[in-house]
Amino acid sequence: MVASVYNRRMPTGPNFLQYLVVGAGGFCGAVARVAVSGAVQRWAPAAVFPYGTLAVNVGGCLAIGVLGALAEMHGFLSPRARLFLVLGFLGSFTTFSTFGHETMMLALEARPLAAMANVAAQVVAGLAACWLGYALVRALS
């Protein structure tokens, strides 16, 4: 069984403080998502591809790979820090629902190649970034 980075050594039964920690992380992640995604789209304003969403999804995958490896190999994160960073911040920062909507819109705009490219880029780059984050921590440890 694969251990999940966010539930490893978590106290059972969430309490009100845990909900607040996740909520605070979610607020910060949502704000960061809007800032990063907007900055990337402004950098490529003529782009007809959702590069902003790709950037936050790949960046979030890289971050969860790094945090997961640090937590697993070095006990780096306390349970509360994992709640804040992984469940709250990264859960809100990455944008799978936005990815789904943008892909659907590309398809509805009769741009099937762009829709397929978006799916391929998000999945391949996201998984590669997650692996890279883990591998970097492992190599530097």
KAURVEN-V304689 format. One line per field, one symbol per residue. phi: phi as a letter, one per 30 degrees, with the letter a starting at -180 (. if undefined). psi: psi as a letter, one per 20 degrees, with the letter a starting at -180 (. if undefined). Layout:
phi: ???
psi: ???
//
This chain:
phi: .ddddccdhdddidcedddddddddddddddddddddddddddbdddcbddddedddddddddddddddddddbhdcdedddedddddddddddbdddeddddddedddhbdddddddddddddddddddddedddddddc
psi: pppphijpkqqqnqrghgghgggggggghgghgggggggghhhmhipkqmhgggghggghggghgghggggghjkhprhhhggggggfghhhgqmhhgggghggggghjlmhhhghhggggggghghghggggghggghi.
//
